[in-house]
Amino acid sequence: MAEQTTRARHSAGRPRLPALDLSIPWPGSGARAEILAAILITALIAGFAGNSYLAQAASPASTLRAYLVAQSRGDADGMWGLMALSPTPSPADLSLLSRADLKAMLQEPSNRIPVGALTTAVTGNPDTGDTVNVDAVYRSPSGLQRSTYRLRRHGQAGPYPRWVVLVAPSALLINLPAAAGDLSIDGQALAVKRAVAQAVAVFPGRHRVSIAASALLEPDTELVDASDGTRALTVSFNENLTPAAEASARARLHDLFAGCAGATALAPARCPQSHTNVTNAQDIKWQLLGDPAGEATFSGSSQLLTAAGHFQMLLSYFDSSVNGIEHVAVGGGFRADFQLTADGPNTAAIVAASSVPPLTRPPEVTDEAVKDVVRQAFAACAAATSLAPPDCPYYKDTVSPYGSKFVNVTWSLNGDPLARAHVSFDTASGLFNVSGPFSMRVHYERVAITNYQLQDSVDGTFAAAVIWNQGKPVMGGIDRTS
């Protein structure tokens, strides 16, 4: 007992320390479930958001957006991974459809179209269909653009479908002139046959089609728009002769005109001039006025080159009905087709042509100046000493009865025949045409058994043509029209 009392007394004399709890606190079962649920929901939300982002990034609209942005930057590599070529509607002779060709085409600035405020709308169900159409609306430097693109499912990117833009190739129809230099498209040399139409498959867009200089033709570059893949685009070149080739062509044309001027027919073959309103012409001669070969213009397509212009000639011939030389002013358009051969331009004929551009009247040539030329011709007719003078509008029957003959013929004008005359300029021939009424008196003597003093009046209308050649007038004859 005492022992117990003594221990109790010693014990009461020391301070007591609290007991330590070394266990980790842990919520109850309800709190643990809430935390686990929150973690799971967060993971699900993150997974759903990531899945939506990846699905959106792999959508047709996003693919088209990336494709158009790459095109605006001129990024051929970026476009190449987002596109696939559609089959060409018809086989092409040559093809420029590689990645290098796409890169070369994008060197043309007009193919790099900036796209701003781009919006897209998908037609079709990308979840079930293999192809969809995407309508794109965007703002470019030339204004609001609307285009429809076709996209096709092309494999998978993980669990998501991959889409590519279908690009339909366009076709350029090229007929390289036989005399042209080498051909290139967008700076890419292309071995095409000459003088044969060939189809070249290209990416839709604008292309620079160039021909190099040759001995006969100057270089030429044409910027063509092949955006429409539904039809082939024919490429036309400007075939301009080199100075040496043009000089050769003009020399050949000059020789041909010289041959035509030396012709002795009213309508010579392989020549542009003709005058068929004559039945009894003899000793036919043609005089070439001006230099039609030197003033001709040249144009062409394919391997054919055409020289075109205007010519003027003065025809003279002996007319037995008036026992003298008649003159006729002749003019009009002409054309000469040259074959461009390796030896140079070659042609064998000049033909009359009505499709040449019209001439312009020389402003310095007045109506009164033209009338003065015809007035002088009438004065020469009034000085004639025969009843049927050549180049004159009046004709008095010279058939003499009983073998008599006419002598002492004198003509006189009744007034000025140009007082009421009309002057016009023919833009097709370059001739000044003058027409109007005239009146003449003639006195003559008929010599037979008995001599008779006779007089008569000759009235009617006339037509005359005047050529103004290098500042000087050339008078054709005067015809009576009624």
Secondary structure, DSSP 8 states (H G I E B T S, - for coil): -HHHHHHHHHHHTS--------S-----HHHHHHHHHHHHHHHHHHHHHHHHHHHHHTSHHHHHHHHHHHHHHT-HHHHHTTEEE---SS--SEEE-SHHHHHHHTTSGGGS---EEEEEEEES-TTT-SEEEEEEEEEETTEEEEEEEEEEEEEEETTEEEEEEEE--EEEEE-B-TT---EEETTEEE---BTS-EEEEE-SSEEEEEE---SSB--EEEEEE---TTS-EE------B-HHHHHHHHHHHHHHHHHHHT--SSS-TT-S------SSEEEEEEEEES-HHHH-EEEEETTEEEEEEEEEEEEEEEETTTTEEEEEEEEEEEEEEEEEETTEEE----EE-S-S------TT--HHHHHHHHHHHHHHHHT--SSS-TT-S-------GGG-EEEEEEEEESS-TTTT-EEEE-TTT-EEEEEEEEEEEEEEEEESSS-EEEEEEEEEEEEEEEEEETTEEEEEEEEE--
